[in-house]
């Protein structure tokens, strides 16, 4: 028995319990096994009811939050397998390399060669994007214009927006035989055959530019689809498309050497020789 601050304490009093030790590796182990998990599932792993404890341990890891399902799922950076658009889905849960849905919408619209209508973008990200788009427009992080009776969402950069509008006009003028599947236009067999035949008649530069036109008609994924159809490198298709959008085309270099009609003056001189008496 001893006295501390006027209180009589027994030496047999139980010592103060040490705080529970939480390990971020426990979270990493579960995420590596299941790929994704909710906050409640991660709290169960640590044996805590406190959200901040989980986030403190998550911050020790490189992790991401889903943009779908109200951000209720988590994964590790190294587990995500993002596609060319920067998106990854697993068990109907969507993640983005851009982070939040707002940041994802801004990045996708700004990078899209022909801008996005609402339904097109929703087909890509698989969630409702009306509210994020309106917020981004109000904050002047995206622009929109009334095109063909609908709002088209575009980049705020003037040059990029001009190119997006040009590409959209090409797409809208594409043959009606093209159908939409999974957010990209699909070419019917007859049109594929016509494209391949016409392509075979062109020179190298014409082929690149023609492939670029057809890729623009198809929209997202068009470079890869046309490249596979024509046996081209997708980067070559993309180059042709960029040349057309930026008007970076040397018109005098398109005609094959020796091609085209002869000059009128030379043709006239040959057909109308001068008389010896003149």
Phi, psi and omega in degrees: 000133174215163185250131178225112180064033178085358180258137177274118182242140178271143179293345180273002179302137182298138179292157178296132182286138177287147179296150179295138180266122180254140184241129178295333180297332177295320177293317181298320181297315180292319179292323177297326182282315186256356179074312180224159178201155177271170179298318179298321179293322179288326176295322179295325178297317181278343183073043180223156175254005186260119180300317185297331178295317179295315181294327177297320179285324178297325180295343175278351179246161172272104186230167178225154178250141179294148174266345174266174178055035178056033177066031186267001179243152183228150177210172176267145180307315186287350178270336183290138178240080185289141177274191184293340178272354181089017182246154177215135179233143176213125181051045177067013175255133187249135176235156181225143176290345178274349178101249185287166177297320180299313180294325180294314179299316179299315182293317182293317180294317182296330183267345184289132186291338181234020183065184181224138162277161183304311184295326178295315182292321178296328178291335179276311186269346175067024174218167179291128183241007183300310181296313177300321180297315180296320178297316180294324177292316179298325180274004178060032175264344172221160176243165175213148179222150179278109184232126178052040174083004181223160176280126176253126182266132192224171176290153176278345177289126186301312181296315180296318181297321179297318178293321179298318179294321178296316179295323179295321179297323177295316180298316182293336180271001181294155181304141181293347180292343179288136179245159181260127175222122177061028177090356179232149179285144181244133182272129174289162186301319182297320180290324177300314181297319180294320179296315181296318180296311181296320180301322183292343182270355187261161173276181188300313182291319179298322179298317181297316181291320179296318177298323178295320178297312182294326178294321178296323179297324183282337180079215183303130181084001183295322180303310183293319182294315179291322179300317179293321180295318186260000180070036182251165171281131180305329180292330177289319176298315180298323179296315179298319179296317180295321179299320180290317182293326181265003182060026182270066184230128176272102186297325182286351181263357183280321183291134178296152180299125180087357183276171176086176181280149178289153179302141183298321183295315181295319180298320181293318181296324182287323184277344183230073180291151180289148177286146180297332183276351183278000000 
